[in-house]
Amino acid sequence: MKGWSASPATTPQMPGGTAPILLFNGTGASPNDVKAVETLLSANHLNYSTVNSSQLNQMGESQIRGYRLLIVPGGNFIDIGNSLSSSTTANIRNAVQNGLNYLGICAGGFLAGNSSYYNSLNLTSGARFGFYSAENQGIRKASVAIAAAGGPTLDQYWEDGPQFTGWGAIVAKYPDGTPAIVEGTFGSGWVILTGVHPEAPEAWRGGMTFITPAAADNAYAGTLIQAALNGTSLPHY
């Protein structure tokens, strides 16, 4: 979860016309990660709109379902969840059940789980997620080798991110074998959750050692976005 400050309210933007992707940039979302995702969407020539907490709270299920994909980036998952009304999280859950796809990055992955102490989406049939084990060692951010099924191991940026034991097909694993990236269905919707930040730019890497170039990680992030947008399954264990 890169950064903790909230992104300021903005008017939803639709580069190039009707946007299939809705990117959350409201309370609790990291402005740095919103920017990183926006850079990636632009590089992949994908049109998107941004939505803040108050705007999302004013949208009904049918409006949310007008998009093909909702992306919730990194940040503070408790603040994100609590910035949304219970009716809004219900609207998002129902929209996914009825065909909206969802990509949760770090905090957005936590948000997709179930929680009794903050407002969450529960796209996971009750499964709730804890932090990757490095958190228990006092590590807050690190270069972590992520082993993708059927693909190369990539050093990826991790910061206070979850592991996803208990839900979905495992697309990639942390070094301790726990799920780093998972995919699955919720009703008619397709859900991809990642505990790491493949979208992280080179500027985030200060003080850490990465064998994998940022460009390779960013390309993998593009693969995740395309799979989430199109509802396609990635190789999994």
N, C-alpha and C positions, 0 to 999 in steps of 0.2 A: 504494500500500500504506500505509494510514493507520496509523501507529504500528507498534511492533515487539514489544511485550511479549506474552507468552502469556496467554491467558484461563485463569482458574482452573478446576479440575475442577468440573463441576456434574452433577446428576442430570438425565437427559433429561426434558424437559418436553413435555407434550402439551396445549397449550391447547385446550379444547373437544373433547377426545376423540381418536380416531385421526387421526394426522397424515400427510399425503401427502408432506411436505417434511422433509428431514434437513439441518440447518444445522450445519456444522463450527465449533466454537469452541475447539478444542484448542491444543496447543503451536504457536506461530508465528502464530496467528490474531490480528489486531488486535482487542482488546476494543471499541475505538471503532467499528470497522466491523461487528463482530457486532451491536452495539447498533443501528447504523443500519439493517442488514438486518432485524433483528427489528422495529424501528419500522415499516418498510415492509411487512413481512408482516402485521403487525397492522392497519395502515391498509387493506390489501387484503383483510382478513378471511380470511387463509390460515392454516390450522393447521400447526404445525411442531413438530418435536422438535429439541433440540440434542444434539450428541455431541462429546465430547472425544477426545483421541488414544488414551488407554488404553481407553476404551469402544469406539471404532471398531476398535481392534486385536483386540478380543474378539468382534467380529461376523463371522459367516460371510457368504458371498456371498448366500445365500438371505435372510438377515436384512436385508442392505443393500438387496436387490432388493424387499423388502417396502414400500419407499418409492417414490414416483414420481419424486422429484427430490432430488439432492444438491447443496447450495450450498456452495462453498468460497470464503470472502470474502478480503479483502485482509489483508496481514500480511507475514511473511517466508517466501517460498515454499521456501527451503532448509530452514528449521527445520520447516515443516509437513511436507514430504516425509520428512525424516529422523526425525520423531516417529512415523512409521507404519512398520510392518514391511513387508518385501517381499511377504509373503503378503497383507497388507491391501491394498496397492496393486494386487496381482493380483486380489484379490476385488472391488475397486471397478471395475477395468478389465473384468472378466468380467461384473459386474452391469450395467454400461453396455452392453456388447456384447449382453446379453440383455434390454435394455429399460429400464434405469434412465436417466433423463435427468440432465444435468449442467449446472450454471451455475457458471462460474469467473469471479470478479471479481478483476482485477489479479493478486495472488499465485495465486489459484485458476486464472487463465488460464495463468500460467507452469507451474503444477503439471500441467496437462492435457497439456503438451507432452512431448517426449522429452528425457532428460538422461543424461549419463554420469557426472556428478559429484554428483548428489543423487537421492534416491528420487522418481520421478515416475510419472505415470499412463500416459503415452503413449497418449492417445486420438486421436492425430493422425497415425498411420501413420509415425512417425519424425520428423515435423517438430518442430523446436525453435525457441523464440522469443527474440528479443532485446528490449532496451528501446526505447521510442519515442525518436526522435532527440534530443529535448530533453535527455535524460540525458547525451548526449555533449557538451553545451554547459555542463554543470555545474548544470543546473536539476534540482531534486529534486521540486518540486511547482509546479503552475501551473493557471490557467484556460486550457483548450484548446478551440478551436472544433471540434466534431465534426459532420461532415456525414453525416447518415443518408440512405440511399437513399429517395427518394420522400417525404422529410420535411424539416422545417426544420433548419438548422444550430443546434446547442445548445452554449453554453459549458458545459463539464463539468469537474469536478474531476479532475485527474490527479496522481498521486504515485508516481514510480518504476514506472510501469506498462509492460506489454509492448505491442509491435505484433505482428501475427499473419501476417506474410508467409509464404506457403507452405502454408496450410491453410484450407479452408472457403470458403463464400460470404461476400462482404464486405457486412455490414449497414451499417457506418458507417466513415468514414475520418478520419484525422488530417489536419491542414493540409498535411503533406508527401505526402499520398496513400497512406500505408501503412495497413493495416487496423487500426482501433481496436476494432471489434466484428465477430465472425464467427460463423457457424453452420454446422452440418453433422451428419452421422450418424457414429456409430461402432457398427457392427453394427446392432442394433435400437434403440439409444439415440440421443437427440437432445442435441446439445451446443451450448451458446452460451457464448462467451468474450468478456469485455470488459476492455480495458486501462484504462478510465476508471471513475470512481465516480459514476454517476448517482444513486445512493442517498445521496450525501453531504448532510448537513444544512447549514443556513445557518451553523452555528457553525464549520464547517471553512474558511469562505471568507475569514477574516481576512487582510488584506494583499494580496488579489488582487481583480481587477476582473472581474465577471461581468455580462454583459448579460442572460443567461437567468436568470429567478428559480429559486431552489432547488426550488420546488414543481413547476415544469415539468420539471426534470431528474428529480425524484423520481417524477413520473408516468411518465416514460419508463422509469425503472428498473422500475416496476410492470409495464409492457408487456413488458420483457425477462423478468421472472420468470414472467408468465403464459405467454409463448411457450415458455419452457424447461419449465414444468410440464406444459403440454398438448402439447408436441412439435410446435408450429406454426411454419411458416416466416415470417420477417419479410421485408419488401421488401429486396432486395439488388441490388448493382451487377452 
